[in-house]
Amino acid sequence: MQVREGEGADPFEALGSPRRRAILELLATSPRSLWQVADELPISRQAVARHLRFLEAAGLVTDELMEARRVYRTSELGLAPVRAYLDLVADLLRTGRTVGISLVSADAEH
């Protein structure tokens, strides 16, 4: 789960963790500070901070400074590519169409 500053993380990798999904769900209901998130989950504040950094690097969470406290919220803009991909897959499932992209060529881009 190591993300270096300035490096983007894959939103699907970020969503692969049940703890990060739980954090994202909490933030979707209302913006919260790190302390507020940590109070809701059975993990340490340090672990919450690491997960928040990963979610932020993936573009799924944004933060802002409010009254000397950093507040995190779910980013609708960051969720858009995830939603678009899932809509594509759902459409393919409904219609039975194929895309013409192999896993090998998709992996070669990374």
C-alpha positions in Angstrom: 0.0 0.0 0.0 2.9 2.3 -0.5 2.1 5.5 -2.5 4.8 8.1 -3.1 3.9 11.8 -3.1 2.8 12.9 -6.5 2.1 9.3 -7.6 -1.5 8.4 -8.5 -2.9 5.1 -7.2 -5.3 2.9 -9.1 -8.8 3.5 -7.8 -9.7 -0.2 -8.3 -6.7 -1.2 -6.2 -7.9 1.4 -3.6 -11.3 -0.2 -3.6 -9.8 -3.7 -3.1 -9.4 -3.1 0.6 -12.5 -3.7 2.8 -11.1 -1.0 5.2 -10.7 1.6 2.5 -14.2 0.8 1.3 -15.5 1.3 4.8 -13.7 4.6 5.0 -15.1 5.7 1.7 -18.7 4.7 2.8 -18.3 6.8 6.0 -17.1 9.8 4.0 -19.9 9.4 1.5 -22.4 10.0 4.3 -20.7 13.1 5.6 -17.2 14.8 5.6 -15.1 13.7 8.6 -11.7 14.3 10.2 -9.2 11.5 10.5 -10.1 11.3 14.2 -13.8 11.0 13.4 -13.2 8.2 10.9 -10.9 6.4 13.3 -13.5 6.6 16.1 -15.9 4.7 13.8 -13.6 1.9 12.8 -11.7 -0.8 14.7 -8.3 0.3 13.4 -5.7 2.7 14.6 -5.5 6.3 13.6 -2.2 5.6 11.9 -3.9 2.9 9.7 -6.7 5.3 8.9 -4.2 8.0 7.9 -2.4 5.5 5.6 -5.7 4.4 4.0 -6.8 8.1 3.6 -3.5 8.9 1.8 -4.1 5.9 -0.5 -7.7 6.9 -1.3 -6.6 10.5 -1.9 -3.8 9.3 -4.3 -6.4 7.3 -6.1 -8.6 10.4 -6.5 -11.4 8.9 -4.5 -11.1 11.3 -1.5 -10.3 15.0 -1.2 -9.4 17.0 1.9 -9.6 20.6 3.0 -8.4 22.4 6.1 -11.4 23.6 8.2 -10.7 25.4 11.5 -7.2 23.9 12.0 -8.5 20.4 11.2 -8.2 18.4 7.9 -11.6 17.2 6.8 -12.0 14.4 4.2 -14.8 13.8 1.8 -15.6 11.4 -1.0 -14.8 12.9 -4.4 -17.5 12.5 -7.0 -15.1 13.5 -9.7 -12.7 10.7 -8.6 -15.6 8.2 -8.6 -16.6 9.1 -12.1 -14.1 6.8 -13.9 -15.0 3.9 -11.6 -18.7 4.5 -12.3 -18.1 4.8 -16.1 -16.1 1.5 -16.1 -18.8 -0.3 -14.1 -21.5 1.1 -16.4 -19.5 -0.2 -19.4 -19.3 -3.7 -17.9 -23.0 -3.7 -17.0 -23.8 -2.6 -20.6 -21.7 -5.4 -22.0 -23.4 -7.9 -19.7 -26.8 -6.6 -20.8 -26.1 -6.6 -24.5 -23.6 -9.4 -24.9 -21.3 -7.3 -26.9 -17.5 -7.7 -26.8 -15.0 -4.9 -26.5 -12.0 -6.2 -28.5 -9.4 -5.4 -25.9 -7.3 -8.2 -24.6 -6.0 -8.4 -21.1 -2.5 -8.7 -22.5 -2.7 -5.3 -24.4 -4.4 -3.6 -21.4 -1.6 -4.8 -19.0 1.1 -3.7 -21.5 0.1 0.0 -20.9 1.2 -0.2 -17.3 
